[in-house]
Amino acid sequence: MTDHHGTGRGPHWEEDAGPLVRPYAVTGGRTRPAESQLDMISTVVASRRETGITHLLPEHRAILRLCRSPVSVAEIAARVDLPITVVKVLLGDLVTQGFVLARAPMPPRAATSEMTLLQAVLDGIRRL
């Protein structure tokens, strides 16, 4: 069967469309998570909620299995072999539905204090 472009692709052409179609389909075309506080170093862990997981996508369930113990968003993306933006969208779904709890990375004020301390140590070393 050929399409109107003569490529020979039938109705299942998306199987050959490459690595961008699957993530787009998994997120329903969404590019931003419902939970906007997620960062690649945010820590997530599964809640104790176990009911209602049958309606979840296989990717959601795979992420839930990884979240049995605290794990970073970046590590989840590496383990499920999906782009981090896709993982953040899926995690946002899970947070919104109460399946996953997320902890934001270090607040900017604490990071600033740490940077000030590191700068003071560096200045001290330079004076030696």
C-alpha positions in Angstrom: 0.0 0.0 0.0 1.3 3.4 -0.9 0.3 6.8 0.4 -0.4 9.8 -1.7 3.3 10.7 -1.6 4.3 7.3 -3.0 6.4 6.4 0.0 5.0 3.0 0.4 4.0 3.6 3.9 0.7 2.3 5.0 -1.5 3.5 7.9 1.2 2.6 10.5 3.8 5.0 9.2 4.4 6.4 12.7 6.4 3.3 13.6 9.0 4.5 11.1 8.7 8.2 12.1 11.7 8.1 14.4 12.4 8.9 18.1 10.3 12.0 18.4 6.8 10.4 17.8 6.8 8.2 20.9 7.6 10.9 23.5 5.0 13.2 21.8 2.4 10.5 21.9 3.2 9.5 25.5 2.7 13.1 26.7 -0.3 13.8 24.5 1.7 16.6 22.9 2.2 18.4 26.2 5.7 19.9 26.7 5.2 21.4 30.2 4.5 19.4 33.4 1.4 20.1 35.4 3.7 20.3 38.4 6.0 23.2 37.4 8.3 22.9 40.4 10.0 19.8 39.1 13.7 20.2 38.3 16.1 17.6 37.0 17.6 17.3 40.5 14.2 17.2 42.3 13.7 14.1 44.4 10.6 12.1 43.9 9.2 9.1 45.7 6.0 7.0 45.3 3.2 7.7 47.7 1.5 4.7 49.4 -1.5 5.1 47.0 -1.9 1.8 45.1 -5.5 2.1 43.8 -6.2 3.4 40.3 -2.9 2.5 38.7 -4.5 0.3 36.0 -5.6 3.4 34.0 -2.0 4.7 33.9 0.2 4.5 30.8 3.0 1.9 30.8 5.5 4.7 31.1 3.7 6.1 34.2 3.8 2.6 35.8 7.5 2.2 34.9 8.3 5.5 36.6 6.2 4.5 39.7 8.3 1.3 40.0 11.5 3.4 40.0 10.1 5.7 42.7 9.7 3.0 45.3 12.7 4.7 47.0 13.7 8.4 46.5 15.2 9.1 43.1 16.0 12.2 41.1 14.2 13.2 38.0 17.4 12.9 36.0 18.0 9.4 37.1 14.4 8.4 36.2 14.9 9.8 32.7 18.1 7.8 32.2 16.5 4.6 33.4 13.3 4.8 31.4 15.2 6.1 28.3 13.0 9.1 27.7 13.9 12.8 27.3 13.9 14.6 30.6 11.1 17.0 29.4 8.9 14.0 28.8 9.7 12.5 32.2 8.8 15.8 33.9 5.4 15.8 32.1 4.7 12.3 33.2 5.9 13.0 36.8 3.7 16.1 36.9 0.7 13.8 36.1 1.7 11.4 38.8 2.2 14.2 41.4 -1.2 15.8 40.4 -2.9 12.4 40.8 -1.2 11.7 44.2 0.9 8.8 43.1 4.2 10.5 43.6 5.6 13.1 46.1 8.2 15.5 44.9 10.7 17.5 46.8 12.2 20.6 45.1 15.9 21.1 44.9 17.8 23.3 47.3 16.1 26.7 47.5 18.0 29.5 45.8 18.7 31.3 49.1 20.4 28.2 50.5 22.3 27.8 47.2 23.4 31.4 47.5 24.7 30.9 51.0 26.6 27.8 49.9 28.1 29.8 47.0 29.1 32.5 49.4 30.8 30.0 51.7 32.6 28.4 48.7 33.8 31.8 47.5 35.1 32.6 51.0 37.1 29.3 51.1 38.4 30.0 47.6 39.5 33.5 48.6 41.2 32.1 51.7 43.1 29.5 49.6 44.3 32.2 47.2 45.7 34.3 50.1 47.9 31.3 51.2 
